[in-house]
Amino acid sequence: MNYVAIISIKMIIGDYMERPLIFYAICILIGNFSALFLLQNVYFIFCILLIFLIISYIELEKHYFFFVLAFIFIGFVSYGIYFTTELGQSVQGRIIENNNGKVIAKIESRKVLLEGNNLDDLKLGQLFNAKGLYIKDLDYKNGIIGVYKTNKIEKGKDSITKIYNIKNNCYNKIAKYDEDIASIVMAISLGDKSYLDYEKKNDMNTLGIVHILTVSGFHIALIYKCMEKLLGYKISILITLIYITIIGYTASTVRAFIMICVFVLSKKVYRNYDGISSLALAFIIVVTMNPYYILDPAFNLSFLSVLGIFVMNKKFDKTLYFLPKLLRDSIVITLSASTFTTLYIAFNFGTVNLNGIVGNCLLIPFYTILIIASNMFLFIIYIPKINTLFLCFLKGLLLCINTFEGFLIKDFNQVYNVGYVASLTILSMYCSYIFYKSGYKKSKYIPVIMLMITIISQYSFYPNIHYIKTKKGTTININYKMKNVILSNKSVKLSKIKEPLDIHRIYDEIDCEKNLNLDNKYNIKAINSDGYLDLIIACKNKKIFITEKENYSKANIDKYNIVELVEDDKYKPKGTIYGKYKLINEDIVKIYY
């Protein structure tokens, strides 16, 4: 792994003189991760940091090396300050999410989970003043620094609150004519998916085009390009800024806005526009302001898709020269954008959706027209008679899209599950190819090593116990050696489980109890009790009791050597794992990653 790290660092430094912003962006990222691992008391990252600094010191001129230190320091400090902030008893904030009882606010530029009474009345973008108690509870992946339990909360108003209210007014106005059209317009024009039905979202997810429902850089660039031709760049930039304010300053929209500004500025000062450097600058600005984005899937997918377009577009275009231009452009953009995102999705979510390549190639041209038309409809809706004609056009366009999607759903509906280590193997093959082409011939052995690790990883040396979130009852996945089973006191449908699990046997609808002999060392008894599934694990000289019941009987606990209470995570989506445990010899260890 040190060999891979050294090769990677030397290749990065090799490109430094041509595109320094890329190098500075990587330094920011290293600083962020150094702070993250330090906060989690994981210190191996500093070995990589030390290697990076040593090679930078040797390869770079001394004054450039100080820039490296400065950007690493900025990344480290920004991440550390974000997650070590304490809140007082009186705070002012703004609601950024209110969905199914989960209320998240921005307080002092930090994301905080709100708990208390009368929170459902707070709308998106609502300014508020609150008094209560702050409890630190770090969620690094979602950027949440803790929970604020409100005793008193008062609504406030400002100009940004009024801008946010435009969303509700738009929906109410359009819904008077057609609720289906209103839900689509709200999703692809204003980024609000709450009005869409589950079936529509599920179909788009299966076809790999669900990103259309999130206002992204693609939407921003498309809207700006159309407005620039009509209004000029100054007014277009101002309107785009107001637009992303209504959307809510998502990572992808802010990234796109920064890149548009750099592009316009480069024209005005007669400089060549370099897309990758512009992307790196956007990365530096966005991550410095919101350091938790480094673990945010939406942020990473947005940047990786654009990076793929910049890096691979010309190569795919040259390879597919024989296709008609209109078809070639659609395929090239799709393949380029998917180059890095497919690897990231496999690595982060354990799935590979090849339907997205077909779905994007065939459907994106139609959705491009729909995006432009939907945004125009937001203004035309206030013009009598014309709005009726435009509504008919939208209905016809949506009918064509839905019909086309219906045909595709029948033939392209397979999503492949891949394991964590298998994803690493795919990534290593890709990196090995790049290193090999760059002259590092020994890198050809990296995939062989990773393949061996993949084979070994399929064998679990210690029992793993995973609790899966379900609507009712308890569902437990147990993995040991080559055996992978599910225990549940309710009926189990694998289609409802979102985790990439290769299940060999399902023992569901357990009414009383079920014995599971893993081997001579471990015996597991699952007991249905008060709607929960308790586990009694016998291993050599110890008995371990695992339960979800907070009010379990204390009188019967003395006969167990270890008692483990599984805490439910009410914010975890159904079908995902919320509790991970590993049996090591005669002890049980909770896993936090």
C-alpha positions in Angstrom: 0.0 0.0 0.0 3.0 2.3 0.6 4.1 1.6 -2.9 0.7 2.7 -4.3 0.7 5.8 -2.1 4.1 6.9 -3.2 3.3 6.4 -6.9 0.0 8.4 -6.5 1.7 11.2 -4.7 4.6 11.5 -7.3 2.0 11.5 -10.1 0.0 14.3 -8.4 3.2 16.3 -7.8 4.2 15.7 -11.4 1.1 17.6 -12.6 1.5 20.3 -10.0 3.4 22.9 -12.1 0.7 22.8 -14.8 -2.4 22.9 -12.6 -1.5 24.0 -9.0 -5.2 24.4 -8.0 -5.6 20.6 -8.3 -2.7 20.1 -5.9 -4.1 22.6 -3.5 -7.5 20.9 -3.6 -5.9 17.6 -2.7 -4.0 19.3 0.2 -7.3 20.7 1.5 -8.8 17.1 1.3 -5.8 15.6 3.2 -6.1 18.3 5.9 -9.9 17.5 6.2 -9.3 13.7 6.5 -6.4 14.3 9.0 -8.8 16.2 11.3 -11.5 13.6 10.8 -9.3 10.7 11.8 -7.8 12.6 14.7 -11.3 13.3 16.1 -12.0 9.5 15.8 -8.6 8.6 17.4 -7.4 6.9 14.3 -3.8 7.7 13.7 -2.7 5.7 10.6 -3.6 8.6 8.3 -0.6 10.5 9.7 1.7 7.9 8.1 0.2 8.8 4.7 0.4 12.5 5.6 4.1 12.1 6.5 4.9 10.3 3.2 3.0 13.1 1.3 5.0 15.8 3.1 8.4 14.1 2.6 7.9 13.6 -1.1 6.5 17.2 -1.5 9.5 18.6 0.3 11.9 16.6 -1.9 10.1 17.2 -5.3 8.9 20.8 -4.9 10.8 24.1 -4.5 10.8 25.4 -0.9 8.4 28.3 -1.4 5.8 25.9 -3.1 6.2 23.5 -0.2 5.0 26.2 2.2 1.8 26.6 0.1 1.3 22.8 0.6 1.6 23.2 4.4 -0.8 26.2 4.3 -3.6 24.4 2.4 -3.3 21.3 4.6 -3.5 23.5 7.6 -6.6 25.3 6.2 -8.3 21.9 5.6 -7.3 20.6 9.1 -8.5 23.7 10.9 -11.8 24.2 9.0 -12.8 20.6 9.7 -11.7 20.8 13.4 -13.5 24.1 14.0 -16.7 22.9 12.4 -17.0 19.8 14.6 -15.7 21.2 17.9 -18.2 24.1 18.1 -20.4 24.3 21.1 -23.8 26.0 21.1 -25.3 28.1 23.8 -28.8 28.0 25.4 -30.2 30.7 23.1 -29.6 30.3 19.3 -30.8 31.6 16.0 -31.0 29.3 13.0 -32.7 28.4 9.7 -34.6 25.1 8.8 -32.8 23.3 6.0 -34.7 19.9 6.2 -38.1 18.9 7.7 -39.0 15.4 6.5 -40.9 12.7 8.3 -40.3 14.1 11.7 -36.6 14.7 11.1 -35.9 18.4 11.5 -32.4 19.8 10.7 -31.4 23.4 11.1 -28.3 25.5 10.3 -27.2 27.2 13.5 -23.9 29.2 13.4 -23.3 27.6 9.9 -23.5 24.2 11.5 -26.0 21.4 10.9 -28.0 20.6 14.1 -30.8 18.1 14.7 -33.8 19.7 16.4 -36.0 17.9 18.9 -39.0 19.3 20.7 -42.7 20.3 20.3 -44.3 22.2 17.4 -41.4 21.5 15.0 -43.7 20.2 12.2 -45.0 23.7 11.6 -41.5 25.0 10.7 -41.2 25.1 6.9 -38.0 24.9 4.8 -36.0 28.1 5.0 -37.9 29.3 8.1 -35.8 31.6 10.3 -36.2 30.9 14.1 -35.0 31.8 17.6 -34.9 29.1 20.1 -34.0 28.3 23.7 -33.0 24.9 25.0 -30.3 22.4 25.6 -27.5 21.4 23.2 -26.2 17.9 23.3 -23.1 17.1 21.4 -23.6 14.0 19.1 -21.3 14.0 16.1 -22.4 12.6 12.8 -19.5 13.1 10.5 -21.1 11.7 7.4 -24.1 14.0 7.5 -22.2 17.0 9.0 -24.4 17.1 12.1 -22.6 18.3 15.3 -25.4 17.4 17.8 -28.9 17.6 19.0 -30.6 20.8 20.2 -33.6 20.1 22.4 -35.9 23.1 22.2 -37.9 24.4 25.2 -39.1 27.5 23.4 -39.0 28.4 19.7 -40.2 31.5 17.9 -40.5 32.0 14.1 -38.7 34.8 12.4 -38.8 36.4 9.0 -36.2 37.8 6.6 -35.6 38.2 2.9 -34.3 34.6 2.5 -37.4 33.2 4.2 -39.6 35.0 1.7 -37.5 33.6 -1.2 -38.0 30.0 0.2 -41.7 30.6 0.4 -41.7 30.9 -3.4 -41.6 27.1 -3.6 -44.9 26.7 -1.7 -46.6 29.4 -3.7 -45.5 27.8 -7.0 -46.8 24.4 -6.1 -50.2 25.8 -4.9 -50.5 27.8 -8.2 -49.6 24.9 -10.5 -51.6 22.2 -8.5 -54.8 24.1 -9.3 -54.4 23.0 -12.9 -52.7 19.6 -12.5 -51.2 18.0 -9.4 -49.1 15.5 -11.4 -47.5 18.3 -13.5 -47.0 20.3 -10.3 -45.1 17.4 -8.6 -42.8 17.0 -11.6 -42.2 20.8 -12.0 -41.4 21.1 -8.3 -38.9 18.2 -8.4 -36.9 19.0 -11.5 -37.2 22.8 -11.3 -37.0 23.5 -7.5 -35.5 20.3 -6.2 -38.5 19.4 -4.0 -39.2 15.7 -4.4 -41.8 15.5 -1.5 -44.8 15.8 -3.9 -43.7 12.9 -6.2 -45.3 9.4 -5.6 -43.1 6.5 -4.7 -43.6 4.6 -8.0 -42.2 7.5 -10.1 -39.1 7.8 -7.9 -38.6 4.1 -7.9 -38.8 3.8 -11.7 -36.3 6.6 -12.1 -34.0 5.0 -9.6 -34.2 1.7 -11.4 -33.3 3.4 -14.7 -30.4 5.3 -13.1 -31.8 8.8 -13.8 -33.0 9.7 -10.3 -30.4 12.5 -10.3 -32.7 14.4 -12.6 -35.0 14.9 -9.6 -32.3 16.8 -7.7 -31.5 20.2 -9.1 -27.8 19.7 -9.9 -25.0 21.5 -11.8 -26.6 20.2 -15.0 -29.8 22.2 -14.3 -27.8 25.3 -13.3 -25.6 25.2 -16.4 -28.6 24.6 -18.7 -30.7 27.4 -17.2 -27.7 29.9 -17.2 -26.9 29.1 -20.8 -30.5 29.7 -21.9 -30.8 33.0 -19.9 -27.4 34.3 -21.1 -28.5 34.3 -24.7 -31.6 36.4 -23.8 -30.5 38.6 -21.0 -26.7 38.8 -21.0 -24.2 37.4 -18.5 -24.6 40.0 -15.7 -28.4 39.6 -15.2 -28.1 35.8 -15.8 -25.6 35.4 -13.0 -27.8 37.4 -10.6 -30.9 35.4 -11.5 -28.8 32.1 -11.1 -27.7 33.2 -7.7 -31.4 33.9 -6.6 -32.3 30.5 -8.1 -29.8 28.5 -6.1 -30.9 30.5 -3.0 -34.5 29.1 -3.6 -33.0 25.6 -4.1 -31.1 25.9 -0.8 -27.4 26.2 -1.7 -26.8 22.5 -2.4 -23.2 21.3 -3.0 -23.8 20.6 -6.7 -25.5 24.0 -7.4 -22.9 26.0 -5.6 -20.2 24.1 -7.4 -21.8 24.8 -10.8 -22.3 28.5 -9.9 -18.6 29.0 -9.0 -17.5 27.3 -12.2 -19.9 29.5 -14.3 -18.5 32.6 -12.6 -14.9 31.5 -13.3 -15.9 30.7 -17.0 -17.4 34.2 -17.5 -14.5 35.9 -15.8 -11.9 34.0 -17.9 -13.6 35.4 -21.0 -13.6 39.0 -19.7 -9.9 38.9 -18.8 -9.0 37.1 -22.0 -7.7 33.9 -20.3 -8.1 30.3 -21.4 -10.7 28.4 -19.3 -9.4 25.2 -17.7 -12.3 23.1 -16.6 -10.4 20.9 -14.2 -8.7 23.9 -12.5 -12.1 25.6 -12.2 -13.5 22.4 -10.6 -10.6 22.3 -8.2 -11.2 26.0 -7.2 -14.9 25.2 -6.6 -13.8 22.2 -4.5 -11.5 24.4 -2.3 -14.2 27.0 -1.7 -17.1 24.6 -1.0 -15.1 22.2 1.2 -13.5 25.1 3.2 -17.0 26.5 3.9 -18.6 23.1 4.5 -15.9 20.6 5.4 -18.3 17.8 6.1 -19.0 17.5 2.4 -16.0 15.3 2.0 -18.2 12.4 3.2 -21.4 13.5 1.4 -22.4 11.2 -1.5 -24.2 14.0 -3.4 -21.2 16.3 -3.2 -18.8 13.5 -4.3 -21.0 12.3 -7.1 -21.4 15.8 -8.4 -17.7 16.5 -8.5 -16.8 13.1 -9.9 -19.3 13.3 -12.7 -17.9 16.6 -13.9 -14.3 15.4 -13.4 -15.2 12.4 -15.6 -16.6 14.6 -18.3 -13.4 16.8 -18.3 -11.0 13.8 -18.3 -12.8 11.2 -20.5 -14.9 13.2 -22.9 -12.4 13.6 -25.7 -11.3 9.9 -25.4 -14.8 8.5 -25.7 -15.6 11.0 -28.5 -12.6 9.8 -30.4 -13.5 6.1 -29.9 -17.1 6.5 -31.0 -16.4 8.8 -34.0 -18.4 6.5 -36.3 -21.7 7.2 -34.6 -24.1 10.1 -35.7 -23.2 13.3 -33.8 -26.4 13.6 -31.9 -26.3 10.0 -30.6 -22.6 10.2 -30.1 -22.8 13.3 -27.9 -25.4 11.8 -25.6 -23.5 8.5 -25.2 -20.1 10.3 -24.7 -21.5 12.5 -22.0 -23.1 9.6 -20.2 -20.1 7.4 -20.3 -17.8 10.2 -19.3 -19.9 11.2 -16.3 -20.3 7.5 -15.3 -16.5 6.7 -15.4 -15.8 7.8 -11.8 -19.3 7.8 -10.3 -19.9 4.1 -11.1 -16.7 3.3 -9.1 -17.8 5.5 -6.2 -21.4 4.1 -6.1 -20.0 0.5 -6.1 -17.5 1.5 -3.3 -19.9 3.5 -1.2 -23.3 1.8 -1.7 -22.3 -1.7 -2.8 -24.3 -1.6 -6.1 -23.7 -1.2 -9.8 -26.6 0.1 -11.9 -25.7 -0.4 -15.6 -29.2 0.7 -16.4 -28.1 4.3 -15.9 -25.9 4.2 -19.0 -28.9 3.2 -21.2 -31.4 5.4 -19.3 -29.2 8.5 -19.5 -28.4 8.1 -23.2 -32.1 7.6 -24.2 -34.0 9.7 -21.7 -31.8 12.7 -20.8 -32.5 14.5 -24.1 -36.2 14.4 -23.3 -35.6 15.5 -19.7 -33.5 18.4 -20.9 -36.5 19.7 -22.8 -38.6 19.1 -19.7 -36.2 21.0 -17.5 -36.3 24.1 -19.7 -40.1 23.9 -20.2 -40.7 23.4 -16.5 -38.7 26.5 -15.5 -40.4 28.5 -18.2 -43.8 27.3 -16.8 -42.9 28.8 -13.4 -43.3 32.2 -15.0 -45.9 31.5 -17.7 -48.3 30.1 -15.0 -49.2 33.7 -14.2 -50.2 34.5 -17.8 -53.9 33.4 -18.5 -54.6 31.3 -21.6 -51.0 30.9 -22.5 -50.5 28.9 -19.3 -53.2 26.5 -20.5 -51.5 25.9 -23.8 -48.2 25.4 -22.2 -49.7 23.0 -19.7 -51.0 20.9 -22.6 -47.4 20.8 -24.0 -46.0 19.7 -20.7 -48.7 16.9 -20.4 -47.8 15.6 -23.9 -44.1 15.7 -23.2 -44.6 13.9 -19.9 -46.8 11.3 -21.5 -44.0 10.5 -24.1 -41.4 10.3 -21.3 -43.6 8.0 -19.1 -44.4 5.7 -22.1 -40.7 5.5 -23.0 -39.8 4.7 -19.3 -42.4 2.0 -19.2 -40.8 0.2 -22.2 -37.3 0.5 -20.6 -38.4 -0.7 -17.2 -39.5 -4.0 -18.6 -36.1 -4.7 -20.1 -33.6 -2.8 -17.9 -34.4 -3.3 -14.3 -31.4 -5.2 -12.9 -29.2 -3.6 -10.1 -26.1 -5.6 -9.2 -24.8 -5.9 -5.7 -21.0 -5.8 -5.1 -19.1 -6.1 -1.8 -16.9 -3.5 -0.3 -13.7 -5.4 -1.0 -14.9 -6.2 -4.5 -15.3 -2.5 -5.1 -11.8 -1.9 -4.0 -10.6 -4.6 -6.4 -12.4 -2.8 -9.3 -10.8 0.5 -8.2 -7.4 -1.0 -7.9 -7.6 -2.4 -11.5 -8.5 1.1 -12.7 -5.7 2.7 -10.8 -3.2 0.0 -11.8 -4.0 0.7 -15.5 -3.3 4.4 -15.1 -0.1 3.7 -13.2 1.0 1.2 -15.8 0.4 3.6 -18.6 2.4 6.2 -16.7 5.5 4.0 -16.6 5.1 2.2 -13.2 5.2 -1.3 -14.5 5.2 -3.0 -11.1 1.7 -1.7 -10.5 0.3 -4.6 -12.6 0.6 -6.8 -9.5 -1.8 -4.6 -7.5 -5.1 -6.2 -8.9 -3.7 -9.7 -8.3 -3.1 -8.8 -4.6 -6.6 -7.3 -4.3 -8.1 -10.3 -6.0 -6.6 -12.5 -3.3 -7.9 -10.2 -0.6 -11.4 -10.3 -2.2 -11.4 -14.1 -2.1 -10.2 -14.1 1.5 -12.8 -11.4 2.5 -15.7 -13.8 1.5 -14.7 -15.9 4.5 -15.7 -14.4 7.9 -13.4 -15.6 10.6 -15.6 -14.3 13.4 -19.5 -14.1 13.5 -21.0 -10.8 12.4 -24.4 -9.8 13.7 -26.2 -7.0 11.8 -29.6 -5.5 12.8 -31.6 -4.4 9.8 -34.2 -1.6 10.1 -37.7 -2.8 9.3 -41.2 -1.4 9.7 -42.2 -4.1 12.3 -40.4 -6.7 14.3 -36.7 -7.5 14.3 -34.6 -8.7 11.4 -31.0 -9.9 12.0 -28.3 -10.8 9.5 -25.7 -13.3 10.8 -22.6 -14.0 8.8 -19.9 -16.5 9.8 -17.3 -18.4 7.7 -19.2 -19.0 4.4 -22.6 -19.0 5.9 -24.9 -15.9 5.6 -28.4 -16.1 7.1 -31.3 -13.9 8.1 -33.4 -14.4 11.3 -36.7 -12.5 11.8 -40.0 -12.7 13.6 -41.7 -11.2 10.6 -41.9 -12.1 6.9 -38.8 -11.0 5.1 -38.6 -9.8 1.5 -35.0 -9.4 0.2 -36.2 -6.7 -2.3 -36.9 -4.5 0.8 -33.4 -4.8 2.1 -31.1 -2.1 0.6 -27.8 -3.7 1.8 -25.7 -5.8 -0.6 -26.2 -9.2 1.1 -25.6 -12.6 -0.4 -28.1 -14.6 1.7 -28.0 -18.4 1.8 -30.9 -19.0 4.1 -33.8 -17.1 5.6 -35.5 -18.1 8.9 -38.4 -15.7 9.1 -41.8 -15.6 11.0 -40.2 -17.1 14.1 -43.1 -17.6 16.5 -41.3 -19.0 19.5 -37.6 -19.7 19.1 -35.0 -20.9 16.6 -31.7 -22.6 17.2 -28.8 -21.9 14.9 -25.6 -23.9 15.3 -22.8 -22.0 13.6 -20.2 -24.6 14.6 -19.0 -26.3 17.8 -17.9 -23.0 19.1 -21.0 -20.9 18.7 -24.7 -21.7 19.3 -27.3 -19.0 18.7 -30.9 -19.2 20.0 -33.4 -16.6 18.6 -36.4 -16.0 20.9 -39.5 -14.1 19.9 -40.4 -11.9 22.9 -42.9 -9.0 23.0 -42.5 -8.3 19.2 -38.7 -8.4 19.4 -36.2 -11.1 18.6 -33.7 -11.6 21.4 -30.5 -13.5 20.9 -28.9 -15.9 23.4 -25.4 -16.9 22.3 -23.6 -19.7 23.9 -19.8 -19.8 23.4 -17.6 -22.1 25.5 -17.9 -20.9 29.1 -20.0 -17.7 28.5 -23.5 -16.8 27.6 -24.3 -13.5 25.8 -27.7 -11.9 25.7 -28.6 -9.4 23.0 -31.9 -7.5 23.0 -33.6 -4.4 21.7 -36.0 -4.1 24.6 -35.1 -1.3 27.0 -37.4 -2.7 29.7 -35.9 -6.3 29.6 -36.4 -8.2 32.9 -33.5 -7.5 35.3 -34.3 -10.6 37.3 -33.3 -13.0 34.5 -30.2 -11.2 33.5 -27.9 -12.6 36.2 -27.6 -15.9 34.3 -25.8 -14.2 31.4 -22.2 -13.1 31.4 -22.7 -10.3 28.9 -25.8 -8.3 28.2 -25.9 -6.0 25.1 -28.7 -3.5 24.4 -29.2 -2.7 20.8 -30.2 1.0 20.4 -32.5 1.8 17.6 -31.6 4.6 15.2 -34.9 6.2 14.3 -33.4 8.3 11.5 -32.0 5.3 9.6 -34.0 4.4 6.5 -35.8 1.1 6.4 -33.8 -1.7 4.8 -30.5 -0.5 6.1 -28.2 -1.7 8.9 -28.4 0.3 12.1 -26.5 -2.0 14.6 -23.3 -3.9 13.9 -21.7 -6.4 16.2 -18.8 -8.9 16.0 -18.3 -12.0 18.2 -14.6 -12.3 19.0 -13.8 -15.5 21.0 -16.1 -15.0 24.1 -16.7 -11.3 23.8 -19.0 -9.1 21.7 -17.7 -5.9 20.1 -19.9 -3.1 18.6 -18.7 -1.9 15.2 -19.1 1.8 14.4 -18.3 1.9 10.7 
